[in-house]
Amino acid sequence: MKKVKITLVKSPIDRPQRQKLTLQALGLNKTNSSKEVEASPQVLGMIRKVEHMLKVEEI
């Protein structure tokens, strides 16, 4: 399966609680933190919900 590197580039302060929980589920806590995740349909859906705060790169 493909891997994707996601980086949190905008702060989740003053965002809806659902978006904060989605970022937490993806494992992104602090600004500029990165994580490599499998590109499963569930993870891609989570990324799509908060993509305005993320930078996504294929590996």
PyRosetta script that sets phi, psi and omega in degrees:
from pyrosetta import init, pose_from_sequence

init()
pose = pose_from_sequence("MKKVKITLVKSPIDRPQRQKLTLQALGLNKTNSSKEVEASPQVLGMIRKVEHMLKVEEI")
pose.set_psi(1, 149.9)
pose.set_omega(1, 179.4)
pose.set_phi(2, -67.8)
pose.set_psi(2, 155.0)
pose.set_omega(2, 172.7)
pose.set_phi(3, -115.4)
pose.set_psi(3, 150.9)
pose.set_omega(3, -179.7)
pose.set_phi(4, -130.9)
pose.set_psi(4, 137.2)
pose.set_omega(4, 174.6)
pose.set_phi(5, -101.1)
pose.set_psi(5, 122.4)
pose.set_omega(5, 179.4)
pose.set_phi(6, -114.8)
pose.set_psi(6, 139.2)
pose.set_omega(6, -179.7)
pose.set_phi(7, -129.4)
pose.set_psi(7, 131.2)
pose.set_omega(7, 177.8)
pose.set_phi(8, -81.7)
pose.set_psi(8, 115.8)
pose.set_omega(8, -176.5)
pose.set_phi(9, -109.4)
pose.set_psi(9, -15.4)
pose.set_omega(9, 177.2)
pose.set_phi(10, -123.6)
pose.set_psi(10, 147.8)
pose.set_omega(10, -177.8)
pose.set_phi(11, -72.4)
pose.set_psi(11, 140.9)
pose.set_omega(11, 176.6)
pose.set_phi(12, -81.2)
pose.set_psi(12, 5.2)
pose.set_omega(12, 177.4)
pose.set_phi(13, -64.6)
pose.set_psi(13, 138.6)
pose.set_omega(13, 179.9)
pose.set_phi(14, 64.3)
pose.set_psi(14, 34.4)
pose.set_omega(14, 174.2)
pose.set_phi(15, -114.7)
pose.set_psi(15, 159.5)
pose.set_omega(15, 177.5)
pose.set_phi(16, -61.3)
pose.set_psi(16, 151.5)
pose.set_omega(16, -177.8)
pose.set_phi(17, -59.1)
pose.set_psi(17, -35.7)
pose.set_omega(17, 179.8)
pose.set_phi(18, -62.7)
pose.set_psi(18, -37.7)
pose.set_omega(18, 178.5)
pose.set_phi(19, -69.5)
pose.set_psi(19, -38.2)
pose.set_omega(19, 177.4)
pose.set_phi(20, -62.6)
pose.set_psi(20, -41.9)
pose.set_omega(20, 179.4)
pose.set_phi(21, -67.9)
pose.set_psi(21, -34.9)
pose.set_omega(21, 176.9)
pose.set_phi(22, -64.6)
pose.set_psi(22, -43.4)
pose.set_omega(22, 177.3)
pose.set_phi(23, -62.7)
pose.set_psi(23, -39.7)
pose.set_omega(23, 178.8)
pose.set_phi(24, -64.8)
pose.set_psi(24, -39.4)
pose.set_omega(24, 178.8)
pose.set_phi(25, -67.3)
pose.set_psi(25, -31.0)
pose.set_omega(25, 176.7)
pose.set_phi(26, -77.1)
pose.set_psi(26, -12.8)
pose.set_omega(26, 178.2)
pose.set_phi(27, 90.1)
pose.set_psi(27, 20.8)
pose.set_omega(27, -179.9)
pose.set_phi(28, -108.0)
pose.set_psi(28, 114.7)
pose.set_omega(28, -176.6)
pose.set_phi(29, -108.7)
pose.set_psi(29, -43.6)
pose.set_omega(29, -175.5)
pose.set_phi(30, -113.1)
pose.set_psi(30, 156.5)
pose.set_omega(30, 176.5)
pose.set_phi(31, -61.2)
pose.set_psi(31, 141.3)
pose.set_omega(31, -177.8)
pose.set_phi(32, 69.7)
pose.set_psi(32, 12.6)
pose.set_omega(32, 173.3)
pose.set_phi(33, -81.8)
pose.set_psi(33, 144.6)
pose.set_omega(33, -177.7)
pose.set_phi(34, -123.1)
pose.set_psi(34, 158.3)
pose.set_omega(34, 179.3)
pose.set_phi(35, -152.9)
pose.set_psi(35, 141.2)
pose.set_omega(35, 173.4)
pose.set_phi(36, -101.6)
pose.set_psi(36, 124.8)
pose.set_omega(36, -177.4)
pose.set_phi(37, -130.8)
pose.set_psi(37, 156.3)
pose.set_omega(37, 174.2)
pose.set_phi(38, -70.3)
pose.set_psi(38, 142.5)
pose.set_omega(38, -177.3)
pose.set_phi(39, -89.0)
pose.set_psi(39, 62.3)
pose.set_omega(39, 177.0)
pose.set_phi(40, -82.0)
pose.set_psi(40, 161.5)
pose.set_omega(40, 179.6)
pose.set_phi(41, -58.5)
pose.set_psi(41, -34.9)
pose.set_omega(41, -180.0)
pose.set_phi(42, -66.7)
pose.set_psi(42, -45.3)
pose.set_omega(42, -178.8)
pose.set_phi(43, -68.5)
pose.set_psi(43, -39.9)
pose.set_omega(43, 178.8)
pose.set_phi(44, -63.7)
pose.set_psi(44, -34.5)
pose.set_omega(44, 175.9)
pose.set_phi(45, -66.7)
pose.set_psi(45, -39.0)
pose.set_omega(45, 177.2)
pose.set_phi(46, -66.4)
pose.set_psi(46, -40.4)
pose.set_omega(46, 178.3)
pose.set_phi(47, -63.4)
pose.set_psi(47, -40.7)
pose.set_omega(47, -179.0)
pose.set_phi(48, -62.4)
pose.set_psi(48, -33.5)
pose.set_omega(48, -178.6)
pose.set_phi(49, -69.8)
pose.set_psi(49, -27.9)
pose.set_omega(49, -176.9)
pose.set_phi(50, -124.7)
pose.set_psi(50, 25.5)
pose.set_omega(50, -174.9)
pose.set_phi(51, -66.0)
pose.set_psi(51, -18.3)
pose.set_omega(51, 177.8)
pose.set_phi(52, -71.4)
pose.set_psi(52, -12.5)
pose.set_omega(52, 178.1)
pose.set_phi(53, -109.8)
pose.set_psi(53, -1.7)
pose.set_omega(53, -173.0)
pose.set_phi(54, -116.3)
pose.set_psi(54, 158.5)
pose.set_omega(54, 166.5)
pose.set_phi(55, -116.7)
pose.set_psi(55, 124.7)
pose.set_omega(55, -174.1)
pose.set_phi(56, -115.3)
pose.set_psi(56, 130.2)
pose.set_omega(56, 177.9)
pose.set_phi(57, -129.7)
pose.set_psi(57, 137.1)
pose.set_omega(57, 175.0)
pose.set_phi(58, -81.5)
pose.set_psi(58, 145.5)
pose.set_omega(58, 178.3)
pose.set_phi(59, -111.0)
pose.dump_pdb("model.pdb")
